[in-house]
Amino acid sequence: MALKGAEIMKMLPKTNCKECGYATCFAFAMKLATGGAKLEDCPYLDPQVKAQLEAAMAPPIKLVTIGTGENTLSIGEEQVMFRHEKTFFHEPGIAILISDKGAESEIEEKLKHINTFDFERIGQKLRINLLALCFESGDKDKFQALVKKAYQTTEAALILICEDTDVLFSAAALCADRKPLVYPITNENMNVAIPKLKKLGVAAGVKGQSIDAVVSVTSDLKDAGIEDMVLDPGFKNMLEGIRDQTLIRRAALKKGFRPLGYPTIAFPCFMYPDRFQETLAAAALMTKYAGIVVWSQANAHFLLPLLVLRFNIFSDPRRPMTVEEKAYAIGNPDENSPVLISTNYALDYFIVSAAIEEGNMPAYLCINNTEGLGVMAAWTSGKFNGEAIAEFFKKYGVADKVKHRKLIIPGVAKKLVAELEEELPGWEIILGPLEGSDIPKFLSEQWKA
């Protein structure tokens, strides 16, 4: 659990030297407690005390990274049990399982899918994060060939799944620079695995048949100097998974129990042969609180809802999704193109811009900064009114972009018409449709007319 300022103060040298940049040691301690200062800022802190404070102030759930470059997946370092308490910081990775026992065509299809699947929602790219390569054929060469193929044809982060420790680390050596997760590391193979984990510098996927068994392994790995771990307590179904994931999260956050202070991994792909049950389990375990979810499907119809669910859960509830304030050119508008206006609430922008594109009529879309509020909320709070829109027109030179003087406003903003006619003399204010889906038809019929 996080240390309080008063607890940190007891361990400081109490010199009030001000060399840390603060007037007193107590002020420095309070800043340390809130993350506003670093231990290195104190020049007189005893090294042993510093080590104790570093251990005590470390995040309750360690941050673990898998992969490299743009495809790095960071999981862990969460601070709350429930999203509404603060926010969730690191969204779970979604991994597609590929078995070396599968048909060549199936392997090719999944590798192609992870390279080409790319879905945009409210300006964010939704995609698969990892490939989970599974050794099931019993043929070492076949598994290594799969690892090489995945390594060469994709940039995705990798999970290597193999019960044979020698085969596992032989394959890990082929892609060690990609920083894969190697799984499973158990009580039985731990002593053999420790020197290889250190040598390759890869994360350990710890597996046990219970939470107690996981604690035993993580404690020994920690003592041996292994820092990056992802936990699997061996649950066999969705309900057991929710139970174990919740207990692990609670132990780390509420009790400060370090042996369980690591992100977790879940395998709905091994729990249910039915793809609907597998998808349901993946969604539930991602919500409670898996750092990585491994499933067998590469079907976009099942994958897309899971990606959208993840996006919604891990969007910060404290900050509305916004886009930059400016006059956007949708298509290639000219001096005769329509001018529309909306708020910088991201959903408003993407709905309206997509509708303009669908209508195949280039236009200028003016996005006014309303601090992420939608049309009605922004109008009610005074952030989307005639004066603000007139100032926007002046700031971005909207009148210079077109030779007509017609402005289309959202259909729900009927009360804005009178304000805008006063603030924008000479402009005709046109009330647009109530629904974004009606914009293409509106532009086709009203503007062309």
C-alpha positions in Angstrom: 0.0 0.0 0.0 1.2 3.6 -0.7 3.1 5.3 2.0 1.7 8.5 3.5 3.8 11.7 3.8 4.1 11.3 7.6 5.5 7.8 7.2 8.0 8.9 4.7 9.0 11.8 6.9 10.1 9.5 9.7 12.7 7.9 7.4 14.2 11.2 6.0 17.4 12.8 7.5 15.4 15.8 8.6 18.0 18.4 7.8 15.7 20.9 6.1 18.6 21.7 3.8 16.4 22.9 1.0 18.7 21.2 -1.6 15.9 19.1 -2.7 14.0 22.2 -3.9 11.5 22.3 -1.0 11.5 24.4 2.1 11.3 21.6 4.6 11.8 17.8 4.7 8.1 17.5 5.5 7.2 19.3 2.3 9.5 17.0 0.4 7.9 14.0 2.1 4.4 15.1 1.1 5.5 15.5 -2.5 7.1 12.1 -2.5 3.8 10.6 -1.3 1.9 12.1 -4.2 4.5 11.3 -6.8 5.6 14.9 -7.3 9.2 14.4 -6.3 11.9 11.7 -6.6 14.0 10.1 -3.9 17.1 11.1 -5.9 16.3 14.7 -5.1 17.5 14.2 -1.4 21.3 14.3 -1.4 21.6 13.1 2.3 19.3 10.0 2.1 21.0 6.9 3.4 21.3 4.3 0.6 19.8 1.6 2.8 16.8 3.8 3.7 16.5 4.8 0.1 16.2 1.1 -0.9 13.6 0.6 1.8 11.6 3.6 0.6 11.9 2.5 -3.1 10.5 -0.9 -2.2 7.7 0.5 -0.1 6.7 3.2 -2.7 6.8 0.8 -5.7 3.5 0.4 -7.5 1.4 -2.4 -5.9 1.2 -4.1 -9.3 4.4 -4.1 -11.3 4.5 -2.7 -14.8 5.6 -5.5 -17.2 6.4 -4.9 -20.9 6.3 -7.4 -23.7 7.5 -6.8 -27.2 9.5 -3.9 -28.5 9.1 -0.6 -30.4 5.6 0.5 -31.5 4.3 -3.0 -30.7 5.3 -2.9 -27.0 2.5 -4.0 -24.7 2.7 -2.6 -21.2 0.4 -4.1 -18.5 0.1 -3.8 -14.8 0.7 -0.8 -12.6 -3.1 -0.5 -11.9 -4.1 1.4 -8.8 -7.8 0.7 -8.2 -10.3 -2.1 -8.1 -13.0 -0.3 -9.9 -12.8 2.1 -12.9 -15.0 4.8 -11.3 -12.6 5.1 -8.4 -10.0 6.7 -10.7 -9.2 5.0 -14.0 -7.6 1.9 -15.4 -4.2 2.8 -17.0 -3.0 -0.1 -19.1 -5.4 -1.9 -21.3 -5.1 -5.7 -21.5 -3.4 -7.3 -24.5 -5.4 -9.5 -26.8 -3.5 -12.5 -28.1 -4.4 -14.8 -31.0 -3.5 -18.5 -30.4 -1.6 -20.3 -33.2 -0.7 -23.9 -32.7 2.2 -25.5 -34.5 -0.2 -28.4 -35.0 -2.5 -26.3 -37.2 -2.8 -26.5 -40.9 -0.4 -24.3 -42.9 -3.4 -22.4 -44.4 -4.8 -21.7 -40.9 -1.4 -20.4 -39.7 -1.1 -18.2 -42.8 -4.5 -16.8 -42.3 -4.0 -15.8 -38.7 -0.6 -14.3 -39.4 -2.2 -12.3 -42.2 -5.0 -11.2 -40.0 -2.8 -9.7 -37.3 -1.0 -7.7 -40.0 -4.0 -6.4 -41.7 -6.7 -6.1 -39.0 -7.0 -2.4 -38.1 -10.1 -0.7 -36.9 -10.6 2.9 -36.0 -13.0 4.1 -33.3 -13.2 7.8 -32.3 -9.7 8.4 -33.6 -8.2 5.4 -31.8 -6.7 2.4 -33.5 -8.1 -0.9 -32.2 -5.9 -3.9 -33.0 -4.6 -7.3 -31.8 -1.5 -7.0 -29.6 0.1 -10.4 -29.5 0.5 -13.8 -31.1 0.5 -16.8 -28.7 2.5 -19.6 -30.3 1.7 -23.0 -28.9 3.8 -26.2 -29.0 1.4 -29.1 -29.5 3.0 -31.1 -32.3 5.7 -32.7 -30.3 8.2 -31.7 -33.0 10.8 -29.2 -31.8 11.7 -28.2 -35.4 8.1 -27.5 -36.3 7.7 -25.2 -33.3 10.8 -23.3 -34.0 9.8 -22.9 -37.7 6.5 -21.4 -36.5 8.3 -19.0 -34.2 10.7 -18.0 -37.0 7.7 -17.4 -39.3 5.8 -15.3 -36.8 9.0 -13.4 -36.0 9.8 -12.6 -39.7 6.3 -11.9 -41.0 4.8 -9.8 -38.1 5.9 -7.1 -35.7 3.6 -8.3 -33.0 4.7 -9.1 -29.5 5.0 -12.9 -28.9 3.9 -15.4 -26.2 5.7 -18.7 -26.4 3.7 -21.6 -24.8 5.5 -24.9 -24.3 5.6 -27.4 -21.5 9.1 -28.7 -22.6 11.5 -26.2 -21.0 14.3 -27.0 -23.4 12.1 -26.4 -26.4 10.6 -23.3 -24.8 13.9 -21.5 -24.3 15.4 -22.7 -27.6 12.5 -21.0 -29.2 12.8 -17.9 -27.0 16.5 -17.5 -28.0 15.3 -17.2 -31.6 13.2 -14.1 -30.8 14.7 -12.8 -27.6 15.3 -9.3 -29.0 11.5 -9.1 -29.4 11.1 -9.5 -25.6 8.6 -12.4 -25.7 6.7 -13.8 -22.7 7.7 -17.4 -22.0 5.1 -19.7 -20.5 4.7 -21.7 -18.3 7.3 -21.2 -15.5 6.3 -23.5 -12.7 7.6 -24.8 -9.4 8.9 -27.9 -11.3 10.9 -26.1 -14.0 11.8 -22.9 -12.1 15.4 -23.9 -11.2 16.2 -24.7 -14.8 14.4 -21.6 -16.1 15.9 -18.9 -13.8 19.4 -18.7 -15.4 17.8 -18.8 -18.9 15.4 -16.0 -18.0 18.2 -13.9 -16.8 20.4 -14.6 -19.9 17.6 -13.8 -22.4 16.0 -11.0 -20.4 12.5 -12.1 -21.1 9.3 -12.0 -19.0 8.2 -15.2 -17.2 4.6 -16.5 -17.5 4.2 -18.0 -14.0 1.7 -20.9 -13.8 0.4 -22.7 -10.7 -2.6 -24.9 -9.9 -3.7 -22.4 -7.3 -3.0 -18.9 -6.0 -0.9 -20.3 -3.3 1.2 -22.2 -5.8 1.7 -19.0 -7.8 2.9 -17.2 -4.7 5.5 -19.9 -4.1 6.9 -19.5 -7.6 6.9 -15.6 -7.7 8.6 -15.4 -4.3 11.4 -17.7 -5.4 11.8 -15.9 -8.8 11.9 -12.5 -7.0 14.6 -13.8 -4.6 16.5 -14.9 -7.7 16.4 -11.5 -9.2 13.6 -12.1 -11.8 11.4 -9.0 -11.9 9.1 -9.3 -14.9 6.3 -11.8 -14.3 2.7 -12.5 -15.5 0.6 -14.7 -13.4 -1.7 -17.6 -14.2 -3.3 -19.4 -11.1 -4.6 -22.2 -13.3 -8.3 -21.5 -13.3 -10.3 -23.8 -15.5 -13.4 -21.8 -16.3 -14.8 -18.2 -16.3 -16.2 -18.2 -12.8 -13.0 -19.6 -11.3 -11.1 -17.0 -13.3 -13.2 -14.1 -12.0 -12.7 -15.4 -8.5 -8.9 -15.8 -8.7 -8.4 -12.6 -10.7 -10.3 -10.6 -8.1 -8.4 -12.2 -5.2 -5.1 -11.4 -6.8 -6.0 -7.8 -7.5 -7.4 -7.3 -4.0 -4.3 -8.8 -2.4 -2.0 -6.6 -4.3 -4.0 -3.3 -4.0 -5.6 -3.6 -0.6 -3.1 -5.7 1.3 0.1 -4.7 -0.4 1.0 -8.4 -0.9 4.0 -8.2 -3.2 4.2 -11.8 -4.3 0.9 -11.2 -6.1 1.7 -7.7 -7.3 2.0 -8.6 -11.0 -0.4 -8.6 -14.0 -2.2 -11.7 -15.0 -2.9 -13.8 -18.1 -6.1 -15.8 -19.0 -6.6 -18.5 -21.5 -10.3 -18.7 -22.5 -9.0 -20.5 -25.7 -8.3 -23.5 -23.5 -11.5 -23.3 -21.5 -14.3 -23.5 -24.0 -14.5 -25.2 -27.5 -17.6 -23.2 -28.3 -16.6 -19.8 -29.8 -19.5 -18.0 -28.2 -18.6 -19.2 -24.7 -14.9 -18.4 -25.4 -15.8 -14.9 -26.4 -18.0 -14.4 -23.3 -15.2 -15.7 -21.1 -12.7 -13.4 -22.8 -14.9 -10.4 -22.2 -15.5 -11.2 -18.6 -11.9 -12.0 -17.8 -10.7 -8.8 -19.5 -13.1 -6.9 -17.3 -11.9 -8.7 -14.2 -8.8 -8.1 -14.4 -6.7 -10.0 -16.9 -3.6 -8.3 -18.3 -3.5 -10.6 -21.3 -6.4 -12.6 -22.8 -5.5 -15.4 -25.2 -8.1 -16.7 -27.5 -8.2 -18.9 -30.6 -10.3 -16.8 -33.0 -9.2 -14.4 -35.7 -12.8 -13.8 -36.8 -13.5 -10.1 -37.1 -17.2 -10.6 -36.1 -16.1 -11.9 -32.7 -12.9 -9.8 -32.4 -14.4 -6.4 -33.0 -16.9 -6.4 -30.1 -14.1 -7.5 -27.7 -11.8 -4.7 -28.9 -14.6 -2.1 -28.5 -15.4 -3.4 -25.0 -11.7 -3.0 -24.1 -11.6 0.5 -25.6 -14.7 1.5 -23.5 -13.4 0.1 -20.3 -10.0 1.6 -20.5 -11.0 5.1 -21.7 -10.4 7.5 -18.8 -13.8 8.4 -17.4 -12.4 11.6 -16.0 -11.5 13.1 -19.4 -13.9 13.3 -22.3 -12.5 12.2 -25.6 -11.7 15.3 -27.6 -10.3 16.3 -31.0 -8.4 19.4 -31.9 -10.3 22.7 -32.5 -10.0 23.8 -36.1 -11.9 24.0 -39.4 -11.4 20.5 -40.9 -11.5 20.0 -44.7 -13.4 16.8 -45.3 -12.7 15.6 -48.8 -11.4 18.4 -51.0 -13.8 21.2 -50.4 -13.8 24.4 -52.4 -15.4 27.8 -52.2 -18.9 26.4 -52.9 -18.7 23.6 -50.3 -21.1 23.5 -47.3 -19.9 24.6 -43.9 -21.0 22.6 -40.8 -20.2 23.2 -37.2 -20.1 20.9 -34.1 -18.2 20.4 -30.8 -14.8 18.9 -30.1 -16.4 15.9 -28.4 -14.7 13.2 -30.3 -17.8 11.1 -30.9 -19.5 14.2 -32.4 -16.6 14.8 -34.8 -16.3 11.3 -36.0 -20.0 10.8 -36.5 -20.4 14.0 -38.5 -17.1 13.6 -40.5 -18.0 10.0 -41.4 -21.5 11.1 -42.5 -20.0 13.8 -44.7 -17.7 11.3 -46.3 -20.6 8.9 -46.8 -22.5 11.6 -48.6 -19.6 12.1 -51.0 -19.9 15.8 -50.7 -16.7 17.7 -49.6 -17.3 20.1 -46.8 -15.7 22.3 -44.1 -16.4 20.9 -40.7 -15.8 23.5 -38.0 -15.0 22.0 -34.6 -15.4 24.4 -31.7 -13.5 23.7 -28.5 -16.2 22.9 -25.9 -13.8 21.0 -23.5 -15.2 17.7 -24.7 -18.9 18.4 -24.1 -21.5 17.4 -26.6 -23.8 19.9 -28.3 -26.6 20.2 -25.8 -24.3 20.0 -22.7 -22.0 22.6 -24.2 -24.8 24.9 -25.1 -26.3 24.6 -21.6 -22.9 25.4 -20.0 -22.3 28.4 -22.3 -19.4 26.8 -24.2 -21.2 26.5 -27.5 -23.1 29.7 -28.2 -23.3 32.4 -30.8 -20.5 34.5 -29.3 -18.1 31.5 -29.2 -18.9 30.4 -32.7 -18.4 33.9 -34.1 -15.1 34.1 -32.4 -14.2 30.7 -34.0 -15.1 32.0 -37.4 -12.9 35.0 -36.9 -10.0 33.0 -35.5 -10.0 30.4 -38.3 -11.0 32.6 -41.2 -14.0 30.6 -42.2 -15.6 33.4 -44.2 -12.4 33.4 -46.4 -12.8 29.7 -47.3 -16.2 30.0 -49.1 -18.0 32.6 -51.2 -21.4 31.7 -49.9 -22.7 32.6 -46.4 -24.6 29.6 -45.2 -23.8 27.7 -42.0 -25.3 24.3 -41.1 -25.7 23.8 -37.3 -26.7 20.6 -35.4 -30.4 19.9 -35.5 -30.7 19.7 -31.7 -29.3 23.3 -31.4 -32.4 25.1 -32.6 -32.1 27.7 -30.0 -28.7 28.7 -31.5 -30.3 30.1 -34.6 -31.3 33.5 -33.2 -27.9 33.9 -31.4 -25.9 33.1 -34.6 -28.0 35.4 -36.8 -27.1 38.2 -34.4 -23.4 37.3 -34.0 -22.8 36.4 -37.7 -24.7 39.1 -39.7 -25.1 38.2 -43.3 -24.9 34.5 -42.6 -27.9 32.2 -43.2 -28.2 29.7 -40.4 -29.5 26.4 -41.6 -30.8 23.8 -39.1 -29.3 20.4 -39.9 -30.8 17.0 -39.2 -31.3 15.6 -35.7 -29.4 12.4 -36.4 -25.9 12.2 -37.9 -27.0 9.3 -40.1 -29.3 11.7 -41.9 -26.5 14.1 -42.9 -25.8 12.4 -46.3 -29.4 12.7 -47.4 -29.7 16.2 -46.0 -26.6 17.4 -47.9 -27.7 15.7 -51.1 -31.2 17.2 -51.0 -30.9 20.5 -49.2 -27.4 21.7 -50.2 -27.6 20.7 -53.9 -31.0 22.2 -54.1 
